Amino acid sequence: MEEQILVSLAQKLGLEGDRIIKKAAENMRLADIRGMSSSLSSLNLSGSCKAVMCLELAATAFGEHVDKMTAIRVSGMKNKKIYNSALRAIECLLDLQSKVTVTDLVIQFGCPEAKQLTLQLLQWHGEQNTTQDNVEVSQIIFNAAALYSVCRHMKHRIEKGKLIDITGVTRALFDRVVAQMDKILSDVLKHQKNIEQKTNKRCASFIEQLEKTTDEQSPIKKTRQMDNEEDEECFEIWKEKILQAAYKALGKSYPS
């Protein structure tokens, strides 16, 4: 019965070939299984509507073109926007969407300065979430949500609507993932601050000890013969060079 429906709809879409029908049937079965606990169920798509979309995805996989307006008409959807939104949801559910990396996103949205923190956020997210309960949530959503969270923290303007379009999920699902990323980002920033404070404390202690050591090794204390300004100036130059080298090794700017 399912195959007969697919064949009938395929003819209306101008598609031919058993391989497209078989692939579409496979897509439908997988969508039905995964869609039970996903955001797709909230779309209330009819069987014929899902069939048309699964046919379009199958055709795309084999390099076949499907006229968008014909697909919308045959599916019974109201308009192109609603159809595309549902199509992206199924595409995401089946993990058929194109792979978009963080690098791709920061280039597209013009925010390369957000890349490093976004990658760190994703690393923390991956460590805290080794398994995912929602099968419709794919890596592209995490990448986009992490970037959005970081850009918002950095006060860098980024078009949320375009990000959501790229992910192919509903706004509600995107917001849910962003909320998760916001919580993890807060932990990342706290961790960074603690490391910075500890590093600064160690650096200050090291510099203080180094200054003390250079004073103790002063030619004045060793020979008690620094009775003129020229010798003192030489010592200060020597001491400054030692401290400059120490600051440089620690990646710090030497205070002028």
Secondary structure, DSSP 4 states (H G I P E B T S, - for coil): -HHHHHHHHHHHHT---HHHHHHHHHHHHHHHHHHTTSGGGGG---HHHHHHHHHHHHHHHTT----HHHHHHHHT-S-HHHHHHHHHHHHHHTT-SPP--HHHHHHHTT-GGGHHHHHHHHHHHHHH-SS-S-TT--HHHHHHHHHHHHHHHTT----HHHHHHHHTS-HHHHHHHHHHHHHHHHHHHHHHHHHHHHHHHHHHHHHHHHHHHHHHT-HHHHHS---SHHHHHHHHHHHHHHHHHHHHHTT-PPP-
